[in-house]
Amino acid sequence: MVKKIIYSLFVITIYSCSVFDGHNNYGKNCCDESTYHIIDTTTIYVQTDNISSNIIALKFYKEGRVVLLYNLSHKDKAEGKYCINKRQCRMKIFYKHPQGNFWSRKELTIRGDTILSHTLPSAQGRGSYDKYVKKARYIR
């Protein structure tokens, strides 16, 4: 009887993790022709409301890859995925941290050359808002 209960709890836990995991839906239908009319993959978007002396920027690549750069260094970065098209604008960034790695989910609002990012609340933080503005051409 105890084995059945433990097995049932295990199956329910595995099922709920696979069904309710929001990280698996950044796939095939995220990038289409409208994506590259909305964002520019040849430039960087620099954070404007940054209070530190570090320059923080987003660099979008084709096929749904995004990199968060610190001081425009490719050594200090966090990588992730984006899903931007006519139906949705969002991204997730994977942070490596000594106390544990985690995904940060962000909802995006894009208006011309400006990206407004809303970091969704999670166990790692209560959420925040950031503003990024498109800068001069940057290809790397």
Buried (B, 14 or more C-beta within 10 A) or exposed (E): EEEEEEEEEEEEEEEEEEEEEEEEEBEEEBBEEEBBEBBBBEBBBBBEEBEEEBBBBBBBEEEBBBBBBBEBEEEEBBBBBBBBBEEEBBBBBBBEEEEEEBBBBBBBEBEEEEBBBBBBEEEEEEEEEBBBBBBEEBEE
